[in-house]
Every structure is written in C-alpha cells, then in structure tokens.
C-alpha cells in the first residue's frame, strides 16, 4: 500500500486559500469585472483612446486576478481527486504526481499570500523601473544591461506587459541607463522592494585575465500615475530637448527628431523617452513619468521621509542591497533579508520571485516594528 497521507497538508492549503480569497475580495472582483465589461462593450469605447486603454487594461488585470484564484481552487479540487485515485488504485505514479502538485500549490499560494501584504497607497499601480550604471566602468554598464534583461525576463515569465521607454547605450558594452514600464496587477508594490544599489563581483570579461572586478548599478522603481491635476507643471519650469532615437553603437533608429528629453528645472529631474514613433507621443509619455516622479517628491516632502518610495541610490560601495557574486563562488544574496540563491544564472534569467517575496515580507515587518 502506498504512503500518501497528505490530507492535513491539503486542509492547511485550503485554509490559507480561504484567507486569501477574503483579502482579495472575489465578490468585489466579479462586480468590477462586470462593470468594466459593460464599459468595454460600448460602441463608442474607442472614441476616447486614453480612456479606452485604461478600461481594457483594468479589465484585463481583474480578469487575470480572478482567473488565478479560480485556477487554484480548481487545482485543489483536482488534487483531492488525484490522491483518492492513487490510494484506491495503489498507484505510485499518481502518488508522486500528487506530491509534486502539492508542492507546486504551496509555492503558488505563497506568492499570492505575499500579494495580500501589498496595501500601500500606490502598490496597485504599474511600475516604472530605471536602471543606471554606477561605479565599475565597462563592467558596470554591462551589469546594468544584465539587470534590465533580468527584470524583462521576469515580466515575460509572468506574462506581464513590459515596454522599454528609453535606453542610453554605453560606448563599449552595456547601457548607461534604461527606463521601462511593467504593467501588471500590483506591479509597483511588487517591484518596489527591488529599488536600491545592486553589486556584481566577477572575473571581468573586459579587463585583464584572472582579475576580479566589482561593479555597481542603481535600480529606481516608481509607480506610474494616472494623468492627474495634483501636479501642475508650468511650461517655464521645464526644458524640452528633442533628438533622434538611436540604438547600440549610435545606429540611427529613425531619421526624425522624435526622441524627447524633459528637464524639470526646479528639481533637476530629467526624463527621456524614445520608444514612441512621434515626438508628440514621446513628450506625453515623458510628462506622465515626470508627473509620477514629482508627485513622489511632493509626498516624501510632506511626510518628511527622505526618498520613502524610490530611495536615494548612489550605486557605489557602502549602500548595496544585493550582491551577485560569480567568482570565486556562485551566490546571489539580499543583504536586507538574508535570502540567497546559489545559481546566479537562474536569477539573471528572471527567477527573482524568492527575493521579491522575502523583500515584501521584510518591508512589512519593518513597518510594523
């Protein structure tokens, strides 16, 4: 007779699942989906493109969230059936499958449970991530590009929408900086724990053979705000520069001056956009990100909390929050949470959910303490 006594484990998962359902508010989700579906079905929906995109995006997010909840409930039901079949048929293969599914559901519910901790003012907003190369020369530029790929791969693995808004390429390798948007449920709340200075230690592929190199990159995460009247930016407070979009090595992407750089003169905040095809679209996108950054500054000043959401990031020794060590040993370790992974390749390929979950729990404990 096979040994498959996991009824207590399944009961514990169901208890956790009921708590999550209550926090998420499934009935509220269903009402919101019904309301948004009605709005999305109106014949005049696309008369206002911006409004239509907000409605369809909100509908997609809520449908995805509800589908995830329903899928977990269905998998729990199927797991109980699988256990019963394995026991009645004395089937070891089915028993192994049931144990694997149990572990998979534990992981999924753990991730969903973490999302219930996201109750900040802007946590539900899309995230705008800016990565800047810091100290370390060419290695730092290369590291910045590795981090950019890491976050884009993370978004891809979760089927989240990611849009690169601006990239400034370094001369030899990598990037000087890049800005991209990730549009997903609770994107800002989830990714905000990634803000800070990241440190890479490896045998440099650009320097002398056999020499270890330490380099740094700064990650800034801000919520993307809706167009708001809370922040009024007078025209005489900004300087707008236009230039041609370019790719690696200065290769021209287009032949018109469509890229836009906006400088907010009172604060020195600079936002560049070159993703869209027209200057008007790039300017609108840049103004939206500028509004988001200035609103954060305003909130931080009001709360007298220095860089409460985005953080002051210098990308150098002394303030790193995570280390990626490739030599003399292999390890990625978060210095705040002590969470670590022994396979940097997987981490750089977007496997960062463990770091994110640990970061969210660490932040929650810090706030409560």
Residue pairs with C-beta under 8 A, 6 or more apart in sequence:
1 90
2 86
2 87
2 90
2 91
2 92
2 95
3 95
4 83
4 86
4 87
4 95
4 98
4 99
6 83
6 98
6 99
6 102
7 83
9 102
10 76
10 79
10 80
10 83
10 102
13 76
13 102
13 105
13 106
13 109
14 76
16 109
16 113
17 72
17 73
17 76
17 109
19 113
20 69
20 109
20 112
20 113
20 116
21 69
23 116
24 65
24 69
24 116
26 66
26 69
29 62
29 65
29 66
29 69
30 66
32 58
32 62
33 59
33 62
33 63
33 66
36 55
36 58
36 59
36 62
37 59
39 45
39 55
40 52
40 55
40 56
40 59
45 52
45 55
46 52
50 227
54 226
57 183
61 184
61 185
64 185
65 185
68 112
69 112
72 105
72 108
72 109
72 112
75 101
75 105
76 105
78 101
79 98
79 101
79 102
79 105
82 94
82 97
82 98
82 101
83 95
83 98
85 91
85 94
86 92
86 94
86 95
86 97
86 98
87 95
110 357
111 353
111 357
114 356
114 357
114 360
114 361
115 185
115 186
115 189
115 190
117 360
117 361
117 364
118 124
118 186
118 189
118 190
118 360
120 189
120 192
122 188
122 189
122 223
122 225
122 309
123 186
123 188
123 189
123 190
123 192
123 223
124 185
124 186
124 188
124 189
125 187
125 188
125 223
125 224
125 225
126 181
126 182
126 183
126 184
126 187
126 188
126 223
126 224
127 181
127 182
127 184
127 187
127 188
127 190
127 191
127 192
127 221
127 222
127 223
127 224
128 165
128 179
128 180
128 181
128 221
128 222
128 223
128 224
128 289
128 292
129 151
129 179
129 180
129 181
129 182
129 191
129 194
129 219
129 220
129 221
130 177
130 178
130 179
130 219
130 220
130 222
131 144
131 147
131 148
131 151
131 175
131 177
131 178
131 179
131 217
131 218
131 219
131 220
132 144
132 176
132 177
132 217
132 218
132 220
132 313
132 315
133 140
133 141
133 143
133 144
133 170
133 174
133 175
133 176
133 177
133 215
133 217
133 315
134 140
134 197
134 215
134 216
134 217
134 218
134 314
134 315
134 316
135 215
135 216
135 315
135 316
135 317
136 143
136 200
136 213
136 214
136 215
136 216
137 206
137 215
138 170
138 172
138 173
138 174
138 206
139 200
139 202
139 204
139 206
139 207
139 213
139 215
140 174
140 215
140 216
140 217
140 315
141 170
141 172
141 173
141 174
141 175
141 176
142 173
142 174
142 205
142 206
142 215
143 174
143 198
143 200
143 215
143 216
143 217
143 324
144 174
144 175
144 176
144 177
144 178
144 217
145 173
145 174
145 175
145 178
146 174
146 200
146 348
147 198
147 217
147 219
148 175
148 178
148 180
149 348
150 347
150 348
150 349
150 350
150 352
151 162
151 180
151 182
151 191
151 194
151 350
151 352
152 162
152 164
152 180
152 350
153 349
153 350
154 350
154 351
154 352
154 353
155 161
155 162
155 182
155 184
155 350
156 162
156 350
157 350
157 351
158 184
160 182
160 183
160 184
160 187
161 182
161 183
161 184
162 180
162 181
162 182
162 183
163 180
163 181
163 183
163 275
164 178
164 179
164 180
164 275
165 179
165 180
165 181
165 273
165 274
165 275
165 285
165 289
166 177
166 178
166 179
166 259
166 272
166 273
166 274
166 275
167 175
167 177
167 178
167 179
167 274
168 175
168 176
168 177
168 178
168 272
169 175
169 176
169 246
169 247
169 248
169 249
170 176
172 206
173 206
179 271
179 272
179 273
179 289
181 224
182 191
183 224
184 190
188 221
188 222
188 223
188 224
189 360
190 356
190 360
191 221
191 356
192 221
192 223
192 309
193 355
193 356
193 359
193 360
193 362
193 363
194 219
194 221
194 352
194 355
194 356
194 359
195 219
195 220
195 221
195 309
195 310
195 311
195 313
196 218
196 219
196 311
196 313
196 319
196 320
196 321
196 322
197 216
197 217
197 218
197 219
197 313
197 314
197 315
197 316
197 319
197 320
197 321
198 216
198 217
198 218
198 219
198 320
198 321
198 322
198 323
198 324
199 214
199 215
199 216
199 320
199 322
199 323
199 324
200 214
200 215
200 216
200 217
200 323
200 324
200 326
201 212
201 213
201 214
201 323
201 324
201 325
201 326
201 327
202 212
202 213
202 324
202 325
202 326
202 327
203 209
203 210
203 211
203 212
203 213
203 326
203 327
204 211
204 212
204 213
206 213
207 213
212 327
212 328
216 315
216 316
216 317
216 320
217 315
218 313
218 314
218 315
219 313
220 310
220 311
220 313
221 309
221 310
222 289
222 292
222 293
222 296
222 309
222 310
223 292
223 296
223 309
224 288
224 289
224 292
225 288
225 291
225 292
225 295
227 288
227 291
228 291
228 295
230 295
230 298
231 291
231 294
231 295
231 298
233 264
233 287
233 290
233 291
233 294
237 264
237 265
237 266
238 262
238 263
238 264
238 265
238 290
239 262
239 263
239 265
240 260
240 261
240 262
240 263
240 283
241 260
241 261
241 262
241 263
242 257
242 258
242 259
242 260
242 261
242 279
243 257
243 259
243 261
244 252
244 253
244 254
244 255
244 256
244 257
244 258
244 259
245 252
245 253
245 254
245 258
245 259
245 274
246 252
246 253
246 259
246 274
247 253
253 274
254 277
256 279
257 279
258 274
258 276
258 277
258 278
258 279
258 282
259 272
259 273
259 274
259 279
259 282
260 272
260 273
260 274
260 279
260 282
260 283
260 286
261 270
261 271
261 272
261 273
261 286
262 270
262 271
262 272
262 283
262 286
262 287
262 290
263 269
263 270
264 270
264 271
264 290
264 294
267 294
267 297
269 290
269 293
269 294
269 297
271 286
271 289
271 290
271 293
272 286
273 282
273 283
273 285
273 286
273 289
274 282
275 282
275 285
276 282
276 285
293 310
296 309
296 310
299 308
299 309
300 306
300 307
300 308
300 309
306 312
313 319
320 335
321 334
321 335
321 336
322 332
322 333
322 334
322 335
322 355
323 331
323 332
323 333
323 335
324 332
324 344
324 347
324 348
325 331
325 332
325 333
325 344
326 344
330 342
330 343
330 344
331 340
331 341
331 342
331 344
332 340
332 341
332 344
332 347
332 355
333 339
333 340
333 341
334 340
334 355
334 358
334 359
336 359
336 362
337 355
337 358
337 359
337 361
337 362
339 354
339 355
339 358
339 359
341 347
341 351
341 354
341 355
343 351
347 355
